[in-house]
Amino acid sequence: MYDLLHRLKFMTCTAISLRRFIPLKNRLPIPLKDVPKDLQNAFVATEDSRFYTHHGIDPIGILRAIWVNIVHSGVSEGGSTITQQLARNAFLSQDRTFKRKISEALLALKIEQHYTKDEILEMYMNQIYFGQGAYGVQSASHVYFGKDASQLTLAQAALIAGLPQSPNYYSPFNDLEASKKRQAVVLGQMVKYGYITQEQADEARQADLGLVAKQEQTHEKSNASYFINYVIAQVSEKYGDDAIYKDGLKNLYNSRYGCSKMLQLQLCKTYQTSILIKMVCTNRKVLS
């Protein structure tokens, strides 16, 4: 029995480190020329309205962010440009600290020295996370609408452009109302900066989104597959999809097959018990 429980604990805790052996990053690179202009403009209007005029950092945006952070006594507003976001997502952590912001700004300046604006925008749109395990606009387009990004309507482009701020919260699969509100903000920004007319924005807000059904994530069969699926379901319910498909749980498990103490207490015993029950009820051999 001790050996069985030991092996169960090993497999359970291994499952919590699932990011290390399941190909979760769903990324389909796409050249900028194939990205609809509406989608490009939606990102610029929403994320970085002065993208084509600054050199990596936006002093006006930084001053606004500093003021908001002072008011809220912490780091609540980023003020990051598209180039800074690219630097953060490609090379840095998601920690909201001033040290990370400094590194982000320095990297952004370097990126701007070596790449054109179009190249930066293309890298950004292929790098950014959109929820549901999708990285890049092409993957996001397939996940949410079942088609290539080149075929997106204005309404769909605005919805996708609104996701990076909080992919899990604004996902139409999780909260369609919140997603539509965020879409309206994006369309409003596009009107504000002259990319579309108010009439076009109103039509896009009323347009059918054409969402596809949410696809369940599948994983290769293995001795740990039941554990993995159980962990995914429970962690997703408690922490959201971002915790699985992004870096949200990177501090909750060790680099080798072990759980953190917190996850051991909260998850491992539950999963071990559930597997023992499953073995008794199904009378099948789970472990080789």
C-alpha positions in Angstrom: 0.0 0.0 0.0 2.9 2.4 0.8 4.4 1.8 -2.6 1.1 2.4 -4.3 0.5 5.6 -2.4 4.1 6.7 -3.2 3.6 6.1 -6.9 0.2 7.9 -6.8 1.8 10.9 -5.1 4.6 10.9 -7.7 2.2 10.8 -10.6 -0.1 13.4 -9.1 2.6 15.8 -8.4 4.1 15.2 -11.8 0.7 16.1 -13.3 0.8 19.5 -11.6 4.0 20.1 -13.5 2.1 19.4 -16.7 3.4 22.5 -18.5 6.7 20.6 -18.7 5.5 17.8 -20.9 2.3 18.8 -22.6 2.6 21.0 -25.7 0.2 23.7 -24.3 1.4 26.6 -26.5 -0.8 26.8 -29.5 1.0 29.2 -31.8 0.5 29.7 -35.6 2.8 32.4 -36.9 1.3 34.8 -39.5 3.0 37.5 -41.5 1.7 41.1 -40.9 0.6 41.3 -44.6 -2.0 38.6 -43.9 -3.4 40.4 -40.7 -6.4 42.5 -41.5 -5.8 46.3 -41.2 -8.8 46.5 -38.8 -7.0 44.1 -36.4 -3.7 46.0 -36.6 -5.5 49.3 -36.0 -7.5 47.8 -33.1 -4.3 46.9 -31.3 -2.6 50.2 -31.9 -5.7 52.2 -30.9 -6.2 50.1 -27.7 -2.8 49.2 -26.5 -0.5 52.0 -27.8 -2.0 54.9 -29.7 1.4 56.6 -30.2 3.0 53.4 -31.4 4.2 54.8 -34.7 5.7 58.0 -33.2 7.6 56.8 -30.0 10.9 55.0 -29.9 10.0 52.1 -27.6 8.7 53.9 -24.6 6.0 56.5 -24.3 6.8 59.3 -21.9 3.2 60.5 -21.8 1.9 57.0 -21.0 4.6 56.6 -18.3 3.6 59.8 -16.6 0.0 58.8 -16.7 0.9 55.4 -15.2 3.0 56.9 -12.5 0.1 59.2 -11.4 -2.3 56.2 -11.3 0.2 54.2 -9.3 0.7 57.0 -6.8 -3.0 57.3 -6.3 -3.4 53.5 -5.8 -0.2 53.2 -3.7 1.3 50.5 -5.8 1.8 49.2 -9.4 -1.7 49.1 -10.8 -1.2 50.8 -14.2 1.6 49.7 -16.6 1.8 52.3 -19.3 3.6 49.8 -21.5 3.9 50.3 -25.2 3.4 47.5 -27.7 7.2 47.2 -27.9 7.5 47.0 -24.1 4.8 44.3 -24.0 6.7 42.4 -26.7 9.8 42.6 -24.6 8.0 41.5 -21.5 6.3 38.5 -23.1 9.3 37.4 -25.0 12.1 37.8 -22.4 10.7 38.8 -19.0 8.3 37.7 -16.3 4.8 39.0 -15.7 5.8 40.4 -12.2 4.4 43.8 -11.6 7.5 45.4 -10.1 9.5 48.5 -10.9 12.6 46.4 -11.5 10.8 44.5 -14.2 9.5 47.8 -15.7 13.0 49.2 -16.0 14.3 46.0 -17.7 11.2 46.1 -20.0 11.9 49.7 -21.0 15.6 49.1 -21.8 14.8 46.1 -23.9 12.1 48.0 -25.7 14.6 50.7 -26.7 17.0 48.0 -28.0 14.2 46.3 -30.0 13.2 49.7 -31.6 16.9 50.2 -32.7 17.0 46.9 -34.6 13.5 46.4 -36.0 11.0 48.4 -38.0 7.5 49.2 -36.6 5.9 46.7 -38.9 8.4 44.0 -37.7 7.7 44.8 -34.1 3.9 44.8 -34.6 4.2 41.4 -36.4 6.3 39.9 -33.6 3.9 41.3 -31.0 0.8 39.9 -32.7 2.4 36.5 -33.0 3.7 36.5 -29.4 0.9 37.8 -27.3 -1.4 35.5 -25.3 -5.2 35.4 -26.0 -6.5 32.8 -23.6 -7.6 29.2 -24.1 -4.0 28.3 -24.8 -3.8 30.4 -27.9 -0.7 32.5 -28.6 -0.8 34.9 -31.5 -3.7 36.3 -33.6 -3.8 33.3 -36.0 -4.3 30.8 -33.2 -6.8 33.1 -31.4 -8.8 33.4 -34.6 -8.9 29.6 -35.0 -9.8 29.0 -31.3 -12.6 31.6 -31.1 -13.9 31.8 -34.7 -12.6 28.7 -36.5 -11.0 30.6 -39.3 -7.8 32.4 -40.4 -7.1 35.8 -39.0 -7.2 37.2 -42.6 -10.9 36.5 -42.6 -11.8 38.3 -39.4 -14.6 40.9 -39.5 -14.3 44.2 -37.7 -16.4 42.9 -34.8 -14.3 39.8 -34.4 -11.0 41.8 -34.7 -12.2 44.2 -32.0 -13.0 41.3 -29.7 -9.6 39.6 -30.2 -7.8 42.9 -29.7 -9.5 43.3 -26.4 -8.4 40.0 -25.0 -4.7 40.5 -24.0 -5.5 42.8 -21.1 -7.1 39.9 -19.3 -7.4 36.8 -21.5 -9.3 34.7 -19.0 -11.7 37.3 -17.8 -12.6 38.7 -21.3 -12.7 35.3 -23.0 -16.2 35.0 -24.7 -16.1 31.4 -23.7 -16.0 32.4 -20.0 -18.1 35.6 -19.9 -19.6 36.8 -23.2 -21.0 39.9 -21.6 -17.6 41.0 -20.3 -16.1 40.2 -23.7 -18.7 42.3 -25.5 -18.1 45.3 -23.1 -14.4 45.0 -23.8 -15.1 44.9 -27.5 -17.1 48.1 -27.2 -14.1 49.8 -25.6 -11.8 48.7 -28.4 -14.3 50.0 -31.0 -14.5 53.3 -29.1 -10.8 53.7 -29.2 -10.7 53.0 -32.9 -13.3 55.8 -33.4 -11.4 58.1 -31.1 -8.2 57.8 -33.2 -9.9 57.9 -36.6 -9.5 54.3 -37.7 -13.3 53.8 -38.1 -16.4 55.9 -38.0 -19.0 55.8 -35.3 -21.4 54.2 -37.6 -19.0 51.4 -38.3 -18.4 50.9 -34.6 -22.2 50.7 -33.9 -22.6 48.1 -36.7 -19.8 46.1 -35.3 -21.2 46.1 -31.8 -24.5 44.7 -33.1 -22.9 42.2 -35.5 -23.0 38.5 -34.8 -19.6 37.3 -33.5 -19.8 33.8 -35.1 -18.1 32.1 -32.2 -17.3 28.4 -32.5 -18.0 26.0 -29.7 -15.3 25.8 -27.1 -13.0 22.9 -27.7 -11.9 20.7 -24.9 -8.1 20.4 -24.6 -7.0 16.8 -25.4 -3.8 15.1 -24.2 -1.9 12.0 -25.3 -2.8 8.9 -23.5 -0.4 7.9 -20.7 -0.4 6.4 -17.3 -0.8 9.9 -15.9 -3.5 11.1 -18.3 -6.3 10.7 -15.8 -4.3 12.7 -13.3 -3.5 15.4 -15.8 -7.1 15.8 -16.9 -8.3 15.9 -13.3 -5.6 18.5 -12.4 -6.5 20.7 -15.4 -10.2 20.6 -14.6 -9.6 21.5 -10.9 -7.0 24.2 -11.4 -8.9 25.8 -14.3 -12.0 26.0 -12.1 -10.1 27.5 -9.1 -7.5 29.7 -10.9 -8.8 30.1 -14.5 -7.4 28.9 -17.8 -4.5 31.4 -17.7 -3.1 29.6 -14.7 -2.7 26.5 -16.9 -1.8 27.9 -20.3 0.2 30.9 -19.2 2.9 31.3 -16.5 0.5 31.8 -13.5 1.4 28.6 -11.7 5.2 28.7 -12.3 5.9 29.3 -8.6 3.5 26.6 -7.4 5.6 23.6 -8.4 9.2 22.6 -8.4 11.3 22.1 -11.5 11.4 18.4 -11.0 8.6 16.0 -10.2 7.4 17.5 -6.9 4.5 19.6 -5.7 4.9 22.7 -3.7 3.7 22.4 -0.1 0.6 24.4 -0.8 -0.5 22.3 -3.8 0.4 19.1 -1.9 -2.0 20.1 0.9 -4.8 21.3 -1.4 -4.6 18.9 -4.3 -2.5 15.8 -3.9 -4.4 14.0 -1.2 -7.7 14.7 -3.0 -6.4 13.3 -6.3 -4.8 10.3 -4.7 -8.1 9.5 -3.0 -10.1 10.0 -6.2 -7.8 7.6 -8.0 -8.1 4.9 -5.3 -11.8 5.2 -5.6 -11.7 5.0 -9.3 -9.5 1.9 -9.1 -12.0 0.2 -6.8 -15.1 1.2 -8.7 -13.8 0.3 -12.1 -11.7 -2.8 -11.0 -9.1 -1.9 -13.6 -5.3 -1.5 -13.3 -4.3 2.1 -13.6 -0.5 1.8 -12.9 1.8 -0.4 -14.9 
